[in-house]
């Protein structure tokens, strides 16, 4: 029986990877994540069917012990924006060093293992359309994207068997996983759901030779394409307002780059992982979200704002008191 190590197993994609690996019935699974209430709650139901390890990616001794004993490493662990873009060294400390520890362990103990890495399409930068050959257009302040690109280069140079899968904006239940908020509202977004993303990583193991030593864009296609404004308005309408929505909306730079993709069909032709659309995602979110009446009421003004033509004027009004406060603080 082949052994699979999944890092970041408690995340929204990781949980789906665990679910689909178990449905395959042919893998011994080790799930690695940090110990916290969220990860413990989501992974608890699987604890008798998988090897559940709580630990830090920067614990090199732990990573050595895990990597030497597995045939496949699906590396999903890492910080997500907007947190990953707040400080220039936070992604370097956590994401890069974590990936580096895996790579060192593979080269030392298990060079024939396969490393499947979840990268990001944000590395293409501020362009409307992209494909895997698109040259990245990033600034020094794009900490998250630059770190992802740096990890990709390290993998290509140091790992014998590797698959790099670039994910766009991932649609998930905001209660259970990260939902990207630092996106320009008018960006056209070709997204993917966490359910489809989980399945593609598992099915990739069935097509390992075809995918090996290549970079792929993994998106939901036309059925998950819309402007971020419309996607955000729909999520707010269903889920309601949370404090982090408001903070990100007003304060965080809009540097999570979204695109449409010229080669989005290539991976789908091999893995056939698409089963979701925006409509099915919204329906699932409605079933999963219970209560939150006050949150939904609070979200109504922002939903109206997102659909209004005079939204630019409203944005300036919202931001004016904040900028005045910042100037006073500087003085």
KACOR-V686606 format. One record per residue. N is the residue number from 1. RES is the residue in three letters. NEAR is the number of other ideal C-beta (glycine too) atoms within 10 Angstrom. Layout:
N:RES:NEAR
N:RES:NEAR
This chain:
1:UNK:8
2:UNK:13
3:UNK:16
4:UNK:26
5:UNK:25
6:UNK:30
7:UNK:26
8:UNK:23
9:UNK:28
10:UNK:26
11:UNK:27
12:UNK:25
13:UNK:28
14:UNK:28
15:UNK:26
16:UNK:22
17:UNK:27
18:UNK:26
19:UNK:15
20:UNK:18
21:UNK:26
22:UNK:14
23:UNK:9
24:UNK:14
25:UNK:7
26:UNK:10
27:UNK:19
28:UNK:15
29:UNK:22
30:UNK:19
31:UNK:25
32:UNK:27
33:UNK:26
34:UNK:14
35:UNK:12
36:UNK:10
37:UNK:7
38:UNK:14
39:UNK:21
40:UNK:15
41:UNK:11
42:UNK:19
43:UNK:20
44:UNK:10
45:UNK:11
46:UNK:17
47:UNK:11
48:UNK:7
49:UNK:11
50:UNK:19
51:UNK:14
52:UNK:20
53:UNK:16
54:UNK:16
55:UNK:16
56:UNK:16
57:UNK:23
58:UNK:13
59:UNK:14
60:UNK:16
61:UNK:10
62:UNK:17
63:UNK:25
64:UNK:18
65:UNK:14
66:UNK:22
67:UNK:22
68:UNK:13
69:UNK:15
70:UNK:21
71:UNK:17
72:UNK:21
73:UNK:27
74:UNK:30
75:UNK:25
76:UNK:23
77:UNK:23
78:UNK:24
79:UNK:19
80:UNK:19
81:UNK:24
82:UNK:21
83:UNK:14
84:UNK:22
85:UNK:24
86:UNK:14
87:UNK:11
88:UNK:12
89:UNK:10
90:UNK:16
91:UNK:26
92:UNK:14
93:UNK:13
94:UNK:19
95:UNK:23
96:UNK:18
97:UNK:13
98:UNK:23
99:UNK:26
100:UNK:19
101:UNK:20
102:UNK:25
103:UNK:23
104:UNK:15
105:UNK:21
106:UNK:26
107:UNK:13
108:UNK:11
109:UNK:13
110:UNK:18
111:UNK:10
112:UNK:8
113:UNK:22
114:UNK:24
115:UNK:23
116:UNK:24
117:UNK:25
118:UNK:24
119:UNK:22
120:UNK:26
121:UNK:26
122:UNK:28
123:UNK:23
124:UNK:26
125:UNK:19
126:UNK:15
127:UNK:12
128:UNK:11
129:UNK:12
130:UNK:26
131:UNK:13
132:UNK:17
133:UNK:8
134:UNK:18
135:UNK:8
136:UNK:17
137:UNK:14
138:UNK:19
139:UNK:11
140:UNK:7
141:UNK:11
142:UNK:23
143:UNK:23
144:UNK:26
145:UNK:27
146:UNK:21
147:UNK:26
148:UNK:27
149:UNK:19
150:UNK:17
151:UNK:24
152:UNK:20
153:UNK:9
154:UNK:15
155:UNK:22
156:UNK:12
157:UNK:8
158:UNK:15
159:UNK:22
160:UNK:13
161:UNK:16
162:UNK:23
163:UNK:24
164:UNK:21
165:UNK:22
166:UNK:23
167:UNK:22
168:UNK:29
169:UNK:25
170:UNK:23
171:UNK:28
172:UNK:26
173:UNK:17
174:UNK:20
175:UNK:15
176:UNK:16
177:UNK:20
178:UNK:18
179:UNK:23
180:UNK:23
181:UNK:21
182:UNK:18
183:UNK:23
184:UNK:16
185:UNK:17
186:UNK:10
187:UNK:19
188:UNK:14
189:UNK:26
190:UNK:23
191:UNK:25
192:UNK:27
193:UNK:25
194:UNK:25
195:UNK:22
196:UNK:26
197:UNK:28
198:UNK:24
199:UNK:23
200:UNK:25
201:UNK:28
202:UNK:24
203:UNK:17
204:UNK:24
205:UNK:21
206:UNK:12
207:UNK:13
208:UNK:14
209:UNK:8
210:UNK:11
211:UNK:22
212:UNK:14
213:UNK:12
214:UNK:13
215:UNK:17
216:UNK:22
217:UNK:26
218:UNK:26
219:UNK:28
220:UNK:27
221:UNK:18
222:UNK:13
223:UNK:17
224:UNK:25
225:UNK:20
226:UNK:17
227:UNK:17
228:UNK:22
229:UNK:19
230:UNK:14
231:UNK:26
232:UNK:22
233:UNK:20
234:UNK:18
235:UNK:23
236:UNK:23
237:UNK:17
238:UNK:21
239:UNK:21
240:UNK:21
241:UNK:20
242:UNK:18
243:UNK:8
244:UNK:13
245:UNK:21
246:UNK:15
247:UNK:12
248:UNK:20
249:UNK:20
250:UNK:11
251:UNK:11
252:UNK:18
253:UNK:14
254:UNK:17
255:UNK:21
256:UNK:28
257:UNK:26
258:UNK:23
259:UNK:25
260:UNK:17
261:UNK:23
262:UNK:14
263:UNK:14
264:UNK:25
265:UNK:13
266:UNK:16
267:UNK:25
268:UNK:18
269:UNK:7
270:UNK:15
271:UNK:22
272:UNK:11
273:UNK:22
274:UNK:22
275:UNK:12
276:UNK:22
277:UNK:17
278:UNK:19
279:UNK:11
280:UNK:14
281:UNK:26
282:UNK:15
283:UNK:12
284:UNK:17
285:UNK:19
286:UNK:12
287:UNK:8
288:UNK:13
289:UNK:17
290:UNK:7
291:UNK:8
292:UNK:16
293:UNK:8
294:UNK:10
295:UNK:16
296:UNK:17
297:UNK:11
298:UNK:16
299:UNK:23
300:UNK:13
301:UNK:11
302:UNK:19
303:UNK:18
304:UNK:12
305:UNK:17
306:UNK:22
307:UNK:11
308:UNK:11
309:UNK:6
310:UNK:9
311:UNK:15
312:UNK:10
313:UNK:10
314:UNK:15
315:UNK:14
316:UNK:10
317:UNK:10
318:UNK:14
319:UNK:13
320:UNK:10
321:UNK:9
322:UNK:11
323:UNK:10
324:UNK:10
325:UNK:10
326:UNK:10
327:UNK:9
328:UNK:8
329:UNK:7
330:UNK:6
331:UNK:4
